């Protein structure tokens, strides 16, 4: 299931844009920016196919983690299409950067760095690099777009808008790139939250369809993206004291700049403590948490679903479609911020500070 499919039934200015991109000096970086359901992915698919037919080498960077085309979800992905394709979902990624969530508001830095990393790879192989982005264009989303454009400095930024809703964003981006204004096509269709969730469900289900449960040695593959495992393990006396004070089942804990405690509540009542002294992780929120397998270059080999952690033995059980050969390259197991089942159902998002 994909939101966007290839079509030549597009406004006339899209053909003019294609001619402009084809005639510009190469290599060329082109970023697509617009709000939700503004037709960015449809435009990217049209441009990529048109450029391929003209004989250009094309790279596609899919950074729309909310409505990801290229698998796996919750990552940024790079693909090099070699022939006409219907939608980015038909493409196979050759490099990925782990974000770990479908709602990247707290991950502007990672989003910008990830796009830059993939662009650096793409620009060495392609004549034109097409960069799709999220529809997140206000508030933190505006700053995210600024960071991306400032880091990447695309020669062209295609700004899709309905009226003049992106006027401030245009001013923010203008120092770093040439902006081409495009009106949203009248054929662009808005999708409900339910429809978006169903699209994501199919993507998750497809990715994990061949998943197997594996054991990850956390002494060899470093757990990252969380405050857990940092510092010295808590003593039995410290665990007993925390359990008595707050009526917690203390499953694991560490002392670094502050106490980090993996716990389950034994009773329901208000607890008062300084978060600068104690950081808590709810044990149940680790179940079915998305994790990324990261290689020595900081790129994502693929993702998995965390099923269980044995803290005393430093072993984790993870469901993943990665092969043993791919897993051999993993140096990090990076914790994400979305919980999902292999059947595609999303169980909820976590805030960055929750882990």
C-alpha positions in Angstrom: 0.0 0.0 0.0 1.4 3.4 -1.1 0.0 6.9 -1.0 1.8 8.0 -4.2 2.1 6.3 -7.5 3.7 7.3 -10.8 1.6 9.4 -13.1 2.2 11.9 -15.9 -1.2 13.5 -15.2 0.5 16.4 -13.5 0.4 20.2 -13.8 2.2 21.6 -16.8 4.8 23.3 -14.6 6.1 19.9 -13.5 7.2 19.2 -17.1 8.9 22.6 -17.2 10.6 21.8 -13.9 11.8 18.4 -15.3 13.4 20.3 -18.2 15.1 22.7 -15.8 16.6 20.0 -13.7 17.7 18.1 -16.8 19.5 21.2 -18.1 21.2 22.3 -14.9 24.8 21.5 -14.0 25.4 18.1 -12.4 25.6 16.8 -9.8 22.4 18.4 -8.5 20.7 18.1 -5.2 17.0 18.8 -5.1 14.9 18.9 -1.9 11.1 18.7 -1.9 9.4 20.6 0.9 5.7 21.0 1.6 2.9 20.4 4.1 1.0 17.2 4.7 -0.6 15.7 1.5 1.0 18.4 -0.7 2.1 15.9 -3.3 5.9 15.8 -2.6 6.2 12.0 -3.1 4.1 12.1 -6.3 6.3 14.9 -7.7 9.5 13.0 -6.7 8.3 9.9 -8.4 7.4 11.9 -11.6 10.8 13.6 -11.6 12.8 10.5 -10.9 11.2 8.5 -13.7 11.5 11.4 -16.1 15.2 11.8 -15.4 15.8 8.1 -15.7 14.2 8.1 -19.1 16.5 10.9 -20.1 19.5 8.8 -19.2 20.5 10.4 -15.9 21.7 8.6 -12.8 19.2 9.3 -10.0 19.3 8.9 -6.2 16.2 9.0 -4.1 16.4 9.8 -0.3 13.2 9.1 1.6 13.2 11.0 4.8 9.5 11.1 5.4 9.5 8.8 8.5 5.8 9.4 9.1 4.8 8.0 5.7 7.8 6.0 4.7 8.0 4.5 1.2 11.3 2.7 1.2 11.6 0.1 3.9 12.4 -0.2 6.8 10.0 2.3 8.6 11.3 4.8 11.1 14.6 5.3 9.2 15.9 7.5 6.4 16.7 5.6 3.3 18.7 5.9 0.1 17.9 4.1 -3.1 19.3 4.2 -6.7 16.5 3.3 -9.1 17.7 1.8 -12.3 14.4 1.7 -14.2 10.9 3.2 -14.1 9.1 2.6 -10.7 5.5 3.1 -9.6 6.3 4.4 -6.1 9.2 4.7 -3.7 7.8 1.6 -2.0 9.1 -0.4 -5.0 12.7 0.6 -4.4 15.3 -1.2 -2.3 17.3 0.9 0.0 21.1 0.6 -0.1 21.8 2.7 3.0 19.7 3.7 6.0 19.9 6.1 9.0 18.0 5.1 12.1 15.6 7.7 13.6 13.5 5.2 15.6 10.2 6.9 15.5 7.5 8.0 13.0 7.1 11.4 14.8 10.5 13.1 14.6 9.7 16.4 16.4 12.3 15.7 19.1 14.8 14.4 16.6 15.6 17.4 14.4 19.3 16.9 14.8 19.2 13.2 13.8 17.0 14.0 10.9 19.3 16.6 9.5 22.5 14.6 10.1 20.9 11.5 8.6 19.9 13.2 5.4 23.4 14.8 5.1 25.0 11.3 5.6 22.9 9.8 2.9 23.4 12.8 0.6 27.1 12.4 0.9 26.9 8.8 -0.3 24.4 9.6 -3.1 26.2 12.6 -4.6 29.2 10.4 -5.5 27.0 8.0 -7.6 24.2 10.1 -9.0 23.7 13.0 -11.4 20.6 14.1 -9.5 19.7 13.5 -5.8 16.0 13.9 -5.0 15.3 14.3 -1.3 11.7 13.7 0.0 10.9 15.2 3.4 8.1 15.1 6.0 5.0 17.3 5.9 6.2 18.7 9.3 6.7 22.4 8.3 5.6 24.4 11.4 7.1 24.9 14.8 10.0 22.4 15.3 9.3 21.2 11.8 10.4 24.5 10.4 13.6 24.4 12.3 14.2 20.8 11.1 13.8 22.0 7.5 16.2 24.8 8.1 18.8 22.5 9.6 18.5 20.1 6.6 18.9 22.8 4.0 21.7 24.5 5.9 23.6 21.2 6.1 23.0 20.0 2.6 22.7 23.2 0.7 20.6 21.8 -2.1 21.0 23.6 -5.4 17.2 23.6 -5.7 14.4 23.5 -3.1 10.9 22.8 -4.4 8.4 24.5 -2.2 4.8 23.1 -2.6 2.1 25.2 -1.0 -1.7 25.8 -1.4 -1.8 29.5 -0.8 1.0 31.4 0.9 1.2 29.3 4.1 5.0 28.7 3.8 6.0 32.3 3.4 8.0 32.4 6.6 9.7 29.0 5.8 10.6 30.5 2.4 12.5 33.4 4.0 14.3 31.0 6.4 15.5 28.7 3.6 16.3 31.4 1.0 19.9 32.1 2.2 21.0 28.5 1.6 19.2 27.4 -1.6 17.4 28.5 -4.7 13.7 28.1 -4.1 11.2 27.2 -6.8 7.6 27.8 -5.8 5.0 25.2 -6.9 1.3 25.1 -6.3 -0.2 22.0 -4.8 -1.9 20.0 -7.6 -5.7 20.0 -7.6 -5.5 16.2 -7.7 -3.6 16.0 -4.4 -5.8 14.2 -2.0 -5.8 14.5 1.8 -5.5 11.3 3.8 -7.1 10.8 7.2 -5.1 9.8 10.3 -6.7 6.3 10.0 -5.5 6.0 6.4 -2.0 7.0 7.3 -2.0 4.5 10.1 -3.2 1.7 7.8 -0.4 2.6 5.3 2.2 2.3 8.1 0.7 -0.9 9.3 1.2 -2.6 5.9 4.8 -1.3 5.8 5.6 -2.7 9.3 3.9 -6.0 8.5 5.8 -6.4 5.2 9.1 -5.6 6.7 8.8 -8.1 9.6 7.1 -10.8 7.5 10.3 -12.9 7.5 11.5 -11.9 11.0 13.0 -14.4 13.4 13.8 -14.1 17.1 17.5 -13.8 17.8 19.6 -13.2 20.9 21.8 -10.1 21.1 24.8 -10.1 23.4 24.7 -6.6 24.9 28.3 -7.0 26.0 29.4 -7.2 22.3 26.7 -5.0 20.7 26.5 -1.7 22.6 23.0 -0.6 23.7 22.6 3.1 22.8 19.9 5.8 22.5 19.0 5.3 26.2 20.3 6.2 29.6 20.1 2.6 30.6 23.4 0.6 31.0 25.4 3.8 31.8 27.4 3.9 35.0 27.9 1.3 37.6 25.1 -1.2 38.4 23.1 -0.5 41.6 23.9 -2.4 44.7 21.3 -4.7 46.3 21.1 -2.1 49.1 20.3 0.7 46.7 17.7 -1.4 44.9 16.0 -2.4 48.2 16.0 1.3 49.4 14.4 2.5 46.1 11.8 -0.3 46.2 10.9 0.5 49.8 10.6 4.3 49.2 8.6 4.2 46.0 6.9 0.8 46.1 8.7 -0.3 42.9 9.8 -3.6 41.6 13.3 -2.6 40.7 14.4 -4.8 37.8 17.7 -3.1 37.0 19.5 0.2 37.7 22.7 2.2 37.3 24.3 5.2 39.0 26.0 7.8 36.7 25.2 11.5 36.8 21.9 10.3 38.3 20.2 7.1 39.2 18.6 5.3 36.3 16.0 2.7 37.3 14.1 0.1 35.3 11.0 -0.5 37.4 7.4 -1.7 37.5 5.0 0.0 39.9 3.7 -2.3 42.7 1.1 0.2 43.9 -0.7 3.2 42.3 0.0 6.5 44.1 1.7 9.8 43.5 5.5 9.6 43.7 7.6 12.7 44.3 11.3 12.7 43.4 13.6 15.0 41.5 14.2 13.9 37.9 17.7 15.4 38.1 18.4 12.7 40.8 16.3 9.7 39.5 15.4 8.7 36.0 12.9 5.9 35.7 12.1 3.6 32.8 8.9 1.6 32.8 9.7 -2.0 32.1 6.5 -2.6 30.1 7.5 0.2 27.7 10.5 -1.8 26.6 8.3 -4.6 25.3 7.9 -4.4 21.5 10.1 -1.4 21.3 11.7 -0.6 17.9 15.5 -0.9 17.8 18.0 -0.3 15.1 21.1 -2.4 14.3 23.9 0.1 13.7 27.2 -0.6 11.9 30.7 0.9 12.3 29.8 3.8 10.0 26.8 4.9 12.1 24.4 3.6 9.4 21.4 1.4 10.1 21.6 -2.2 8.8 17.9 -2.8 9.6 15.5 -2.7 12.5 14.0 -5.1 15.0 11.4 -5.4 17.7 12.7 -5.8 21.2 10.9 -8.6 23.0 12.8 -9.1 26.2 16.0 -8.0 28.1 17.8 -10.2 30.6 19.6 -7.5 32.5 21.6 -9.8 34.7 23.0 -11.7 31.7 23.1 -8.6 29.3 21.2 -10.5 26.6 18.3 -9.2 24.5 15.7 -11.0 22.4 14.9 -9.2 19.2 12.7 -10.1 16.3 14.3 -9.0 13.0 14.5 -10.0 9.3 18.2 -9.4 9.2 20.4 -12.3 8.2 23.3 -13.6 10.4 25.8 -12.1 8.0 24.1 -8.7 8.3 23.9 -9.0 12.1 27.7 -9.7 12.3 28.3 -6.1 11.2 26.2 -4.6 14.0 28.2 -2.7 16.7 25.2 -0.9 18.3 21.7 -1.8 19.2 20.0 1.7 19.2 16.7 2.1 21.1 13.9 3.8 19.2 10.8 5.6 20.5 7.9 3.6 19.0 6.3 0.3 20.1 5.0 -1.9 17.3 4.0 -5.5 16.7 5.3 -7.6 13.8 1.6 -7.7 12.6 1.9 -3.9 12.0 -0.2 -2.6 14.9 1.4 0.4 16.6 1.2 0.3 20.4 2.3 3.9 20.9 5.0 6.5 20.8 7.5 7.3 23.6 8.9 10.7 24.4 12.7 11.0 24.0 13.2 11.4 27.7 11.3 8.2 28.6 14.3 6.0 27.9 
